[in-house]
Amino acid sequence: MYWYNNKNLSDNDIELLARTETVERMMRNRVTVDFGDRKIPSFDDIGLDSTHDLYYIKILGQHVLQFWFCDTRDLIEFEQTLHEYKIKAPVNEDK
């Protein structure tokens, strides 16, 4: 028997939570990331597998994602991981 904890909210989940305190909090804890020439990393590589609370990922473009976090600690940890990724990640050669 297996079960999984999934803290990643879907578009439907966000619609159900519209105009709630949860969504308002998440909107204050969001960051837009334009990966540009860099390969978009797996979500495990950018620390989303160890979040403290719910999060939502909105696709804004081919290389642009917006991340919403319910817990401010997750936003802070995510931004630190992004800084590390920016330093070590190679530029995408597949143009």
N, C-alpha and C positions, 0 to 999 in steps of 0.2 A: 504494500500500500504506500502511495506517495501523495504528498500534498505540498502546495507551494504558497508562499505569501507573496502576493503581488501588490506592491504599493504604487504601481504606475496606473494612473487613472486614464480611462478612455475618453473619447469625445462624448459618448453617451453619459458617462459618469459626470463630466463637467456640466452637461446640460441639466442633469438631475440636481446638481448642487448649485445651480445658478441662483444668484441673489442670497447666498448664505454666508455666514461668517467664515466658513472654510475657504470659499472661493475668494472672498475679499482679502483674507490673509495671504493666500497663494499669489494674488495679484501684486501684493507688496513685496513678495519674495521671488521675483522672476528676473531672468537674465536672458538676453538674446545673444546667440553666438553665431557669427558668420565664420565658418571654417575656411572659406576662401579656397586656396590651393591645397590645403591640407586634407587628408583623408578623414572622414568622420569616424571617430573611434567607436568601438563597441561600447555599449552602455556599462558593461562590467569594468572596462578600462578607465572609465571616467567616474567610477565610484557610485553609480546609481544602485548597485547591488547591496550597498550597506547604508541606505538612507534610514533616518530615524522615523520618518513619517511619509505621508502621501506626496506624490509628485506627478506632474503632467508635462508631456512633451508636445509642443505644437510645431508643426512643420510650416515654415514661412516661405521656403524656397528650396532649391536644389541643395544648397550648402548652408542654409540658414535655419536654425532651430531655436525655439524659445522654450526654456525650462522654467516651470513654476514649482515652487516648493512650499509645503505647508509649514515646515519647521525651518526657522532661520539658520539653525546649525547646518542643515543640509545645503543651503545656499552658500554659506561660508566655505564649507568643505569642498563643494563643487567648484567654486571659483579658485580655490587653491590647487585643485586637481587640474583645472584648465591652464593655470600658469605653468605647472609642471609639464603638461602635454605640449604646450606651445614651445617650450624649450627643447624637448626631446623628439617631437614627432617630425618625420620627414615630410617634405612637400610632395603632394600627389603628382606623380609623373604621367598619369593617364588623362591627358587633355585632348 
